[in-house]
Amino acid sequence: MASLQTSTLIFSSSFSSSCCSSSRRSNINAAIHVPKLPGVRFTVPKTATKLVLEGLQLREPKHILDNDSYNNRSAIPETPTAATTQLYAILEDVADRVEMHNNIREQRDNWSTLLLNSINMITLSATLMAGIAGTAAGAGVSVLALNISSTLLFSAASGMLLVMNKIQPSQLAEEQRNATRLFKQLQSQIQTMLALHDPTEQYVKDTMEKVLALDKAYPLPLLGAMLEKFPKKFEPAVWWPKNIQSQKPSKPNSQMGKINGWSAELEEEMREIIEVVKTKDIEDYERLGSLVLKINKILAISGPLLTGVAAIGSAFVGHGSASAIVAVAAGSLASAVNAFQHGGQIGMVFEMYRNCAGFFNKLEDTIQATLEEQDLEKRENGELFEMKVAMQLGRSSDQLRELASKSASSRLEGTSIDEFGCKLF
């Protein structure tokens, strides 16, 4: 009887413990169970996955765990160098500048649109008032109120046009647009360096100089630092630190073998590319930039002058039919000139030509500085450099060699090449 009671107690305790454990498991399962959401799919972006995989492929591990450290799980990560830390700090500043220039670009785009619409509305309203005043004056009606209103509106339009033509909002927006693009380009270069190599102190110094050169080329403030919008002479934009070297370019050596991807033929090819860019692309953009600068100067003077004449004419409406005609005609012409100059964004076109000419000057300086380096091992790999130059000009490497061959044959024949170096713009 006692054994039966003992068995019953054991059975009941095991049953209760199993029930408790099963209830705990069910409670745990219920706690961690995630309900299915109908129609909702969570996917990992392909771009992010691709970037992570590329980063894993490009960047080799800085340290490898040995068996002891793996077993002990006490591997100490490598401390970044001072140059790496400094380059990361510069990268943060560059990213901040990208955001700042982009915000300023949007603001100055708004300036251009709002000022253009406001000035044209003011000018057309004043012109309409002057026309009505001239018609009413012929009927013997007092037009003093209309005269005062149209004169004030024309005067306000003249003042606003003077300010708008001075700062050239469309050109300001294009400056910030170029600055945003160039800072993004520098940002990607820094990220590539950090992903593939360990930066040196010299690279950090050069990067800092590039940032400061961009700050100088595309200033953010207007007062005291704004670029001259009507220079005496067209000059290409310069946004890179000038390479200061006293060495003369090395002459191609026909006996030189292929070292670091460089050969005598490649050096000669790069010199021919410089010649084509100087004689065709840079010269053409300087010619177009000078033409646009002259047109912009004429329009910048004509707009305020016409609104000023219209203001004077509107003040004398009622004292003769000629004054009304002058006011209406000058106001209409001023509105047309303003729409052509700022609606057509002549300032932006001028800045675009400055930037294009600067691009070719930078390409010339880069090739020249590379050829001036006497030690071929210190140069960038020749084949990689050739590919970069070709891509910047919108060509393949074979097309670049063909262009250099055409340039050489044209010079031997004493004729000019009939092809531009760049196919992008």
Solvent accessible surface area in square Angstrom, and as a share of the most:
residue,aa,sasa,rsa
1,M,172,0.77
2,A,74,0.57
3,S,82,0.53
4,L,114,0.57
5,Q,101,0.45
6,T,69,0.40
7,S,64,0.41
8,T,77,0.45
9,L,123,0.61
10,I,109,0.56
11,F,144,0.60
12,S,54,0.35
13,S,64,0.41
14,S,58,0.37
15,F,121,0.50
16,S,53,0.34
17,S,63,0.41
18,S,57,0.37
19,C,53,0.32
20,C,62,0.37
21,S,36,0.23
22,S,50,0.32
23,S,53,0.34
24,R,146,0.53
25,R,143,0.52
26,S,60,0.39
27,N,98,0.50
28,I,100,0.51
29,N,88,0.45
30,A,76,0.59
31,A,84,0.65
32,I,122,0.62
33,H,127,0.57
34,V,118,0.68
35,P,89,0.56
36,K,188,0.80
37,L,104,0.52
38,P,123,0.77
39,G,86,0.83
40,V,76,0.44
41,R,208,0.76
42,F,172,0.72
43,T,106,0.62
44,V,111,0.64
45,P,87,0.55
46,K,178,0.76
47,T,93,0.54
48,A,46,0.35
49,T,56,0.33
50,K,123,0.52
51,L,111,0.55
52,V,93,0.53
53,L,93,0.46
54,E,66,0.30
55,G,35,0.34
56,L,128,0.63
57,Q,146,0.65
58,L,99,0.49
59,R,93,0.34
60,E,138,0.62
61,P,102,0.64
62,K,93,0.39
63,H,84,0.37
64,I,149,0.76
65,L,85,0.42
66,D,86,0.45
67,N,121,0.62
68,D,98,0.51
69,S,23,0.15
70,Y,138,0.52
71,N,109,0.56
72,N,106,0.54
73,R,210,0.77
74,S,72,0.46
75,A,41,0.32
76,I,151,0.77
77,P,95,0.60
78,E,101,0.45
79,T,111,0.65
80,P,87,0.55
81,T,73,0.42
82,A,65,0.51
83,A,7,0.05
84,T,16,0.09
85,T,77,0.45
86,Q,80,0.36
87,L,0,0.00
88,Y,106,0.40
89,A,51,0.40
90,I,10,0.05
91,L,24,0.12
92,E,124,0.56
93,D,74,0.38
94,V,0,0.00
95,A,41,0.32
96,D,78,0.40
97,R,55,0.20
98,V,17,0.09
99,E,98,0.44
100,M,73,0.33
101,H,3,0.01
102,N,41,0.21
103,N,73,0.37
104,I,43,0.22
105,R,60,0.22
106,E,83,0.37
107,Q,81,0.36
108,R,9,0.03
109,D,38,0.20
110,N,86,0.44
111,W,80,0.28
112,S,6,0.04
113,T,76,0.44
114,L,113,0.56
115,L,46,0.23
116,L,29,0.14
117,N,77,0.40
118,S,46,0.30
119,I,1,0.00
120,N,26,0.13
121,M,126,0.56
122,I,38,0.19
123,T,2,0.01
124,L,90,0.45
125,S,42,0.27
126,A,0,0.00
127,T,12,0.07
128,L,118,0.59
129,M,56,0.25
130,A,0,0.00
131,G,27,0.26
132,I,84,0.43
133,A,0,0.00
134,G,22,0.21
135,T,106,0.62
136,A,23,0.18
137,A,30,0.24
138,G,74,0.71
139,A,81,0.63
140,G,71,0.68
141,V,90,0.51
142,S,99,0.64
143,V,15,0.08
144,L,119,0.59
145,A,75,0.58
146,L,52,0.26
147,N,16,0.08
148,I,92,0.46
149,S,39,0.25
150,S,0,0.00
151,T,33,0.19
152,L,116,0.58
153,L,48,0.24
154,F,0,0.00
155,S,55,0.36
156,A,46,0.36
157,A,0,0.00
158,S,17,0.11
159,G,35,0.34
160,M,58,0.26
161,L,2,0.01
162,L,110,0.54
163,V,92,0.53
164,M,0,0.00
165,N,8,0.04
166,K,118,0.50
167,I,26,0.13
168,Q,1,0.01
169,P,0,0.00
170,S,3,0.02
171,Q,2,0.01
172,L,2,0.01
173,A,1,0.01
174,E,18,0.08
175,E,3,0.01
176,Q,0,0.00
177,R,93,0.34
178,N,9,0.05
179,A,0,0.00
180,T,13,0.08
181,R,112,0.41
182,L,7,0.04
183,F,0,0.00
184,K,110,0.47
185,Q,85,0.38
186,L,10,0.05
187,Q,39,0.17
188,S,54,0.35
189,Q,80,0.35
190,I,0,0.00
191,Q,88,0.39
192,T,70,0.41
193,M,39,0.17
194,L,11,0.06
195,A,33,0.25
196,L,81,0.40
197,H,111,0.49
198,D,88,0.46
199,P,10,0.06
200,T,83,0.48
201,E,104,0.47
202,Q,106,0.47
203,Y,52,0.20
204,V,12,0.07
205,K,119,0.50
206,D,51,0.26
207,T,2,0.01
208,M,86,0.38
209,E,71,0.32
210,K,77,0.33
211,V,5,0.03
212,L,103,0.51
213,A,20,0.16
214,L,7,0.03
215,D,43,0.22
216,K,169,0.72
217,A,14,0.11
218,Y,1,0.01
219,P,20,0.12
220,L,48,0.24
221,P,75,0.47
222,L,43,0.21
223,L,172,0.86
224,G,93,0.89
225,A,41,0.32
226,M,48,0.22
227,L,45,0.22
228,E,105,0.47
229,K,4,0.02
230,F,47,0.20
231,P,31,0.19
232,K,202,0.86
233,K,149,0.63
234,F,12,0.05
235,E,109,0.49
236,P,25,0.16
237,A,2,0.02
238,V,67,0.39
239,W,14,0.05
240,W,23,0.08
241,P,46,0.29
242,K,116,0.49
243,N,76,0.39
244,I,165,0.84
245,Q,77,0.34
246,S,116,0.75
247,Q,87,0.39
248,K,165,0.70
249,P,56,0.35
250,S,23,0.15
251,K,182,0.77
252,P,52,0.33
253,N,80,0.41
254,S,96,0.62
255,Q,158,0.70
256,M,40,0.18
257,G,44,0.42
258,K,132,0.56
259,I,73,0.37
260,N,44,0.23
261,G,12,0.12
262,W,0,0.00
263,S,19,0.12
264,A,13,0.10
265,E,130,0.58
266,L,16,0.08
267,E,5,0.02
268,E,70,0.31
269,E,17,0.08
270,M,0,0.00
271,R,57,0.21
272,E,5,0.02
273,I,0,0.00
274,I,16,0.08
275,E,67,0.30
276,V,2,0.01
277,V,2,0.01
278,K,92,0.39
279,T,64,0.37
280,K,46,0.19
281,D,2,0.01
282,I,14,0.07
283,E,106,0.47
284,D,31,0.16
285,Y,23,0.09
286,E,66,0.30
287,R,142,0.52
288,L,46,0.23
289,G,0,0.00
290,S,41,0.26
291,L,92,0.46
292,V,19,0.11
293,L,8,0.04
294,K,131,0.55
295,I,67,0.34
296,N,0,0.00
297,K,64,0.27
298,I,111,0.56
299,L,22,0.11
300,A,13,0.10
301,I,119,0.60
302,S,30,0.19
303,G,1,0.01
304,P,14,0.09
305,L,112,0.56
306,L,37,0.18
307,T,0,0.00
308,G,25,0.24
309,V,58,0.34
310,A,0,0.00
311,A,10,0.08
312,I,113,0.57
313,G,7,0.07
314,S,0,0.00
315,A,44,0.34
316,F,113,0.47
317,V,2,0.01
318,G,42,0.41
319,H,150,0.67
320,G,41,0.39
321,S,90,0.58
322,A,68,0.52
323,S,19,0.12
324,A,14,0.11
325,I,115,0.58
326,V,66,0.38
327,A,0,0.00
328,V,50,0.29
329,A,48,0.37
330,A,6,0.05
331,G,0,0.00
332,S,55,0.35
333,L,100,0.50
334,A,1,0.01
335,S,11,0.07
336,A,59,0.46
337,V,24,0.14
338,N,1,0.01
339,A,44,0.34
340,F,118,0.49
341,Q,2,0.01
342,H,4,0.02
343,G,43,0.42
344,G,42,0.40
345,Q,60,0.27
346,I,22,0.11
347,G,1,0.01
348,M,46,0.20
349,V,35,0.20
350,F,1,0.00
351,E,0,0.00
352,M,74,0.33
353,Y,35,0.13
354,R,40,0.15
355,N,17,0.09
356,C,12,0.07
357,A,0,0.00
358,G,0,0.00
359,F,42,0.18
360,F,0,0.00
361,N,35,0.18
362,K,67,0.28
363,L,6,0.03
364,E,36,0.16
365,D,42,0.22
366,T,57,0.33
367,I,1,0.00
368,Q,56,0.25
369,A,24,0.18
370,T,21,0.12
371,L,1,0.00
372,E,21,0.10
373,E,52,0.23
374,Q,94,0.42
375,D,61,0.32
376,L,22,0.11
377,E,118,0.53
378,K,153,0.65
379,R,16,0.06
380,E,65,0.29
381,N,58,0.30
382,G,0,0.00
383,E,98,0.44
384,L,73,0.37
385,F,8,0.03
386,E,10,0.04
387,M,94,0.42
388,K,87,0.37
389,V,4,0.02
390,A,1,0.01
391,M,128,0.57
392,Q,79,0.35
393,L,0,0.00
394,G,29,0.28
395,R,13,0.05
396,S,55,0.35
397,S,31,0.20
398,D,100,0.52
399,Q,71,0.31
400,L,0,0.00
401,R,110,0.40
402,E,96,0.43
403,L,2,0.01
404,A,7,0.05
405,S,71,0.46
406,K,84,0.36
407,S,4,0.03
408,A,34,0.26
409,S,51,0.33
410,S,17,0.11
411,R,132,0.48
412,L,159,0.79
413,E,130,0.58
414,G,68,0.66
415,T,80,0.46
416,S,98,0.63
417,I,15,0.07
418,D,134,0.69
419,E,44,0.20
420,F,92,0.38
421,G,0,0.00
422,C,9,0.05
423,K,112,0.47
424,L,112,0.56
425,F,98,0.41
